[in-house]
Amino acid sequence: MRRILFINPFGIGDVICALPLLDAVRRAVPDAYVGFWCSERSSELFSGDRRVQVLFPVSRGDIKKISSRSAFAGMKRTAGLLWALRKGAFDTSIDLSLDWRYTNLSMLAGIPVRAGLDYRGRGRFLTKKVKLEAFTGEHIIESYFRVLKELGINSAPGAPRLFISEQEKEKSRALLRSLGIDLSLPVAGIAPGGGASWGPDAAARHWPAEKFAALASRIRRELKMQVILLGDPAEKEVSAAVAAAAPEINADITGRTSLPGFAAAISLMDVTVTNDGGPMHVSVASDAASVSIFGPVDEAVYGPFPSGGTRHIVIKKGLPCRPCYKGFRLQKQNCVKECLGTVEVGEVFSAVAELIPNTKRR
């Protein structure tokens, strides 16, 4: 293992959950040349990250989008990807894609050792397999680490960590100052979106906007904290709905930062409130205190890792029907009303107040 390729083409949260593997490999093989094959969107997470020497920022979904515009362009992009992988001369791949097509391209790229998750028999081109029916019974990071054991790396998983440059932090500080935020005083971030990898079903993971608004008002009024809305450009509408219902909110930077800038902004918060999804994972990996609200998804599998700390609180309802996201499918369509809708503003507010003594200053 000298030239190692990681493969995780999923959303931001999934890629962040692969970062502890990256650290473990770096400890086991300090001089390794490491590549990471991910989606174009997730590739921004590695901006300036010295743990990775080369990125392959194109997922099967990205290629499908290219092909929908031009079949020739899609084939050309795939051929270019294969050529780049071959040029990388990787000897080992750590494949978390759950998809035989990624493993097949790895084989065609000449990678001899292909370790990965064999999801329901789809790992036919893997040379070292970890059987998987679904992520259940353990955190996804622990499932990922079983692949490392197949390669003889037996270290225990640690918390995911993102590299956030001081330059990105300074950009975020400047943006917040331009909006009247005094970073010498307490700041709470609210990310009312997230879950973009679910596409049109993302709203099934969102606590209602009116409750985020009521929470923001209480944080501003009772905790005397400045409140900022955060999110990516696709989440402007939901942030606008929260802002319209809570005029006390100090600033809305939704869509005004890059992904590294978003992580930098979260790292400057004293506490961030999020849904289950990418913003929650960014908070954990940025070492920023967080309160996350879980509905259909199992927090034991996809929640903050490691669990049980003092800086990350998960709010959920103990309903007999949850979690209803099982086997990579949402079993019910009315979870917002049944389990997220029954999470009260007071519960989340109390969690925020509880975290304040455990926050770290900027």
C-alpha positions, 0 to 999 in steps of 0.5 A: 500500500503505497498509492491508495485511492479512496472512493466515496461518490455520495453526499457531503455527510458521507464523505465526511464520515470517510475522513477518519479512514483517511487519518487511519491510513495516513497513520499506517502509511505516512508516506502514501500517495492518496487519491480521493474519487468523489462527487464534484460537489463534495470535492470542495471539502478537500480544499487545501487538505494535505492528506489528499494528493489528487482528486477525481471530482466526478461521480456517476451522477455527475456523468449522468448530468453531462450525458443528458446534455451530450452523450459524447461529452459523457463518454469523453468524461468517462474516458478521461476519468479512466485515463486519469485513474490509470495515470495515478498508478494506484495499487489499492482502492478503498471502495465505499461506493456500494456500486459495482461500476466504480469497482469495475472502473478501478479494475480497468484502471489496473488497481490490483487490490480493491477492498470495499463494501459488498452491498447485496452482492454488488461487489463482484469486482472487489478483491477484498469484501465486507458483506453489507445488507444495510448500514444498521447496528453500528455507526457508518464510520464503524462500518467503513472501518471494517474495510480497513481491517481487510487491509490489515489496518486495525486502528480504532476510528476517531472523530472526523476532522475537516481542514479549514484554512485560516484564509477561509476563516478570515473570509468568513469573519470579514463577511460576518463583520460586513453584516454587522456581526460582532464576533467578540460576542456569542453567535448561534448558527442555524442551518434549516436545510441540508439533506441535498443527497436525498433530492426531492425527499430532502424536506423529509429531514427538515424541522419545520421552518416556523419552528426554526424561526421561533427557536431563533427568536428565543435564542436572540431574546433569552440567550442574548446571542446573535443569530445567523442563518447558513446554507448553500444556494439551493437552500435560500428559499427555506432560509428566507422563510425562517428569516421572514418569520423571525425578524430578530435574526441578525444575518443570513449568509445562505448561498453566500459562501463556498463549501469551504467558506460554509465550514469556516463560518460554522467553525466560528459559531458558538453553537449551530442548530441543524437538521440531520444532514451535511451541516450537522457533519460539517459542525462535527468535523469543524469541532463546532458545538451542535444541536441536531434534529433527527427524524426518519434517519437513525442517529446511532448510524448517521449521527455525530461520532463518537456519540455521547460527548458534551459538544453535540446533542441529538434531539429526536422523538422516541416513536415506534415507527422511527427510524423509518429510513431503512435499507437506503429507502424512506419507508414513510412520506409523512415523517415531517408531521409525525416525528419532526413536527412533534419536536418542540421548540423548547426542547431544542432551545434547552439543548442550545442553552445546555451547550453554551458552557461547552462552546469554544471561543473563536 
